[in-house]
């Protein structure tokens, strides 16, 4: 098949949607398909990407900085990709974002007469604080815009039931299916004890450690993780917390850590990539997230693939990934005391840690990107055949 993937974010941009779109492109190629990607240029013009662009063509659309969300860019949906797409002539178009590039996908699918698949990745209403309109009316309006967009698709995919149910609640009419996000289970494999020990030395981790990975922004509630860590750091010598990633909240969180006397015990690594990311993640014992805005975060899937137990907030899509008391613990949102209790329980019992670690790795295998790509192919083929 020939598949055109449209996404407003794509490597080297670092976020969950970017990771899903690029992993899908790679795994579809591995399975013998032809792939073309349409995305936004980070600097307004063409640039090299991190994801082996020589394997498939990437059309970088001219762009401008997004006026209300730092680090992101937008383009004008004026059919800029049409000429290139005519030459490639995809069997199906798959859009991953309902923004400017997403509308290019809608226009292109209509013009070429090919099926349009849309994946809705997240609860965008949780990001309204970034644009200073975090009000109830704005949340309803956001969902109205999202649903209007996805009603242009022939099939809507959602990684979790909770997100799919919300789309339907707000008026989604297009057919929809649940299809999980993929994870590279080969890259994020569990480290041996010797490898873990070596990586800990490189990071300056003497004892056991916790880790958060992802965008460092307000909606991730990383401050709650640091506050919970502050509680247990008084009771356990040498324990540390690694925060992998970057974003607008990094400096405020560094100040918070300093104010809590944790400047030597909270490590901010910045963005990491590929094998370095996998090894740094796997050097820790437990993954912790307090985010209340997650659908199916790639960071949690990667942590599970690395064999890490996961502690997360019982909110939105997280309970569909973390199996409470099997591969981790679910705690009430914003309850730092209970989060600290579960962190203490896991870090203090090696047998429990090993059991949860093994369960995480086993559970991650159902999200292996090869399996997810095969499911995408079946959906694409069904839509293509329905047009014959």
ABEGO torsion letter per residue (X at the ends): XBBBBBBABBOABBBAAAAAAAAAAAAAAAAGBBBBBBBBBAAGBBBBBABGAAABBBBBBBBBBBAABBGBBBBBBAGAAAAAAAAAGBABBBBABABAAAAAAAAAAAAAGBBBBBBBABBAAAAAAAAGABBAAAAAAAAAAAAAAAAABABBBBABAAAAAAAAAAGBABBBBBBBBBBBAAABBBBBAAAAAAAAAAAGBABBBBBBBEBBBAAAGAAAAAAAAAAAAAABBGBBBBBBEBEAAAAAAAAAAAAAGAAAABBBAEBBBEAAAAAAAAABABBBBABAABBBBAAAAAAAAAGBBBBBBBBEAAAAABBBGAAEBBBBBGBAAAAAAAAAAAAABAAAAAAAAAAAAAAAAAABAAAAAAAAAAAAAAAAAAAX
